[in-house]
């Protein structure tokens, strides 16, 4: 299936499809203890004496990664604010902002708000808790430069489309020119991980187009994702159920050994864990330059903290740093609720098929358009915006 969402919506749009078989039922959390305390809650240890983090966990509310500036340094919503946001956000359900039938926006926008259900607003105004304003730190000059170069390249590929002719947001920084861009034959400035108005090969597509995941840190997007944690003596494994079947397995090395050599790079990095009281602390390095989180690639470094705080509650905290991207490290928090094991006793691993069917279809479709244009049939495909997505209304949480 062709992915018709804008790139910013990809982690959000299809989480429901991947986790449809998982029950959201869970008993209320009780007997919680502060995250990071020295002792796990009573009875929540494994037979071999470690804090027990096992189970299927999900975030059952919506929280923005960054705090809206209107909340300044307010870390938590009041109940009145949450109720008002819930009321406003629920009014979005069922709305469809696609343009007139037959336009690019209509044809490309097969999904409306019905396909992105909203959960109740979370208690936090943002997942980011440090800096105190709940916002990502400033980009370094080098990161700003590469972002500008990549943006200029992608806008250039849109110059002869209706998107630029109508001065739509996707063409910001560019201008309309009826002549197709001479940059269509260029390689992207660096390894591509964003959508562009070209389908010359698989790597012109996004990771979800290729059945690849965004990797770590995994914040679940707008409608959530699931992670199943399994422990054995000396080992911990986490299966992430994310996106449209882009599930992936993560193994944490717990033997105290050093990280892999710097020459060995992995999509999900190299995770080395240890216990600090009741908290699992994971140090993650050695990311591949072909991964990307908010602009951070091979220099990304994470310190994760997972703490069981009650029978059905799990606290997650991650400190993120990349001195080539941000001017300082930043920290985010997330709370997960355990799902019912009995209701999920039959749980089929999700499978992604976009890379098997959708992506070859995109490539074949573009070649067909090019052959037709060369024979004098149909418009130049370079003048058609093939990445236009649904025009969703801005979520008040943002």
Secondary structure in CASP SS format (residue, H / E / C, confidence):
PFRMAT SS
TARGET T0000
AUTHOR 0000-0000-0000
METHOD secondary structure of the structure
MODEL  1
X C 1.00
X C 1.00
X C 1.00
X C 1.00
X C 1.00
X C 1.00
X H 1.00
X H 1.00
X H 1.00
X H 1.00
X H 1.00
X H 1.00
X H 1.00
X C 1.00
X H 1.00
X H 1.00
X H 1.00
X H 1.00
X C 1.00
X C 1.00
X C 1.00
X C 1.00
X C 1.00
X C 1.00
X C 1.00
X C 1.00
X C 1.00
X C 1.00
X C 1.00
X C 1.00
X C 1.00
X C 1.00
X C 1.00
X C 1.00
X C 1.00
X C 1.00
X C 1.00
X C 1.00
X C 1.00
X C 1.00
X C 1.00
X C 1.00
X C 1.00
X C 1.00
X E 1.00
X C 1.00
X C 1.00
X C 1.00
X C 1.00
X C 1.00
X E 1.00
X C 1.00
X C 1.00
X C 1.00
X E 1.00
X E 1.00
X E 1.00
X E 1.00
X C 1.00
X C 1.00
X C 1.00
X E 1.00
X C 1.00
X C 1.00
X C 1.00
X C 1.00
X C 1.00
X C 1.00
X H 1.00
X H 1.00
X H 1.00
X C 1.00
X C 1.00
X C 1.00
X C 1.00
X E 1.00
X C 1.00
X C 1.00
X H 1.00
X H 1.00
X H 1.00
X H 1.00
X H 1.00
X H 1.00
X H 1.00
X H 1.00
X H 1.00
X H 1.00
X H 1.00
X H 1.00
X C 1.00
X C 1.00
X C 1.00
X C 1.00
X C 1.00
X C 1.00
X C 1.00
X C 1.00
X C 1.00
X C 1.00
X C 1.00
X C 1.00
X C 1.00
X H 1.00
X H 1.00
X H 1.00
X H 1.00
X H 1.00
X C 1.00
X C 1.00
X C 1.00
X C 1.00
X H 1.00
X H 1.00
X H 1.00
X C 1.00
X C 1.00
X C 1.00
X C 1.00
X C 1.00
X E 1.00
X C 1.00
X C 1.00
X E 1.00
X C 1.00
X C 1.00
X C 1.00
X E 1.00
X E 1.00
X E 1.00
X C 1.00
X C 1.00
X C 1.00
X C 1.00
X C 1.00
X C 1.00
X C 1.00
X C 1.00
X E 1.00
X C 1.00
X H 1.00
X H 1.00
X H 1.00
X H 1.00
X H 1.00
X H 1.00
X H 1.00
X H 1.00
X H 1.00
X H 1.00
X H 1.00
X H 1.00
X H 1.00
X H 1.00
X H 1.00
X H 1.00
X C 1.00
X C 1.00
X C 1.00
X C 1.00
X C 1.00
X H 1.00
X H 1.00
X H 1.00
X H 1.00
X C 1.00
X C 1.00
X C 1.00
X H 1.00
X H 1.00
X H 1.00
X C 1.00
X C 1.00
X C 1.00
X C 1.00
X C 1.00
X C 1.00
X C 1.00
X C 1.00
X C 1.00
X C 1.00
X H 1.00
X H 1.00
X H 1.00
X H 1.00
X C 1.00
X C 1.00
X C 1.00
X C 1.00
X C 1.00
X C 1.00
X C 1.00
X C 1.00
X C 1.00
X C 1.00
X C 1.00
X C 1.00
X C 1.00
X C 1.00
X C 1.00
X C 1.00
X H 1.00
X H 1.00
X H 1.00
X C 1.00
X C 1.00
X C 1.00
X H 1.00
X H 1.00
X H 1.00
X C 1.00
X C 1.00
X C 1.00
X C 1.00
X C 1.00
X C 1.00
X C 1.00
X C 1.00
X C 1.00
X C 1.00
X C 1.00
X C 1.00
X C 1.00
X C 1.00
X C 1.00
X E 1.00
X E 1.00
X E 1.00
X E 1.00
X E 1.00
X E 1.00
X E 1.00
X C 1.00
X C 1.00
X E 1.00
X E 1.00
X E 1.00
X E 1.00
X E 1.00
X E 1.00
X E 1.00
X C 1.00
X C 1.00
X C 1.00
X C 1.00
X C 1.00
X C 1.00
X E 1.00
X E 1.00
X E 1.00
X E 1.00
X E 1.00
X E 1.00
X C 1.00
X C 1.00
X C 1.00
X C 1.00
X C 1.00
X C 1.00
X C 1.00
X C 1.00
X C 1.00
X C 1.00
X C 1.00
X C 1.00
X E 1.00
X C 1.00
X C 1.00
X C 1.00
X E 1.00
X E 1.00
X E 1.00
X E 1.00
X E 1.00
X E 1.00
X E 1.00
X C 1.00
X C 1.00
X E 1.00
X E 1.00
X E 1.00
X E 1.00
X E 1.00
X E 1.00
X E 1.00
X C 1.00
X E 1.00
X C 1.00
X C 1.00
X C 1.00
X C 1.00
X C 1.00
X E 1.00
X C 1.00
X C 1.00
X E 1.00
X C 1.00
X C 1.00
X C 1.00
X C 1.00
X E 1.00
X E 1.00
X E 1.00
X E 1.00
X E 1.00
X E 1.00
X E 1.00
X E 1.00
X E 1.00
X E 1.00
X C 1.00
X C 1.00
X E 1.00
X E 1.00
X E 1.00
X E 1.00
X E 1.00
X E 1.00
X E 1.00
X E 1.00
X E 1.00
X C 1.00
X C 1.00
X C 1.00
X C 1.00
X E 1.00
X C 1.00
X C 1.00
X C 1.00
X E 1.00
X E 1.00
X E 1.00
X E 1.00
X E 1.00
X E 1.00
X E 1.00
X E 1.00
X E 1.00
X C 1.00
X C 1.00
X C 1.00
X C 1.00
X C 1.00
X C 1.00
X C 1.00
X C 1.00
X C 1.00
X C 1.00
X C 1.00
X C 1.00
X C 1.00
X C 1.00
X C 1.00
X H 1.00
X H 1.00
X H 1.00
X H 1.00
X H 1.00
X H 1.00
X H 1.00
X H 1.00
X H 1.00
X H 1.00
X H 1.00
X H 1.00
X H 1.00
X H 1.00
X H 1.00
X H 1.00
X H 1.00
X H 1.00
X H 1.00
X H 1.00
X H 1.00
X C 1.00
X C 1.00
X C 1.00
X C 1.00
X C 1.00
X C 1.00
X H 1.00
X H 1.00
X H 1.00
X C 1.00
X C 1.00
X C 1.00
X C 1.00
X C 1.00
X C 1.00
X C 1.00
X C 1.00
X C 1.00
X C 1.00
X C 1.00
X C 1.00
X C 1.00
X C 1.00
X C 1.00
END
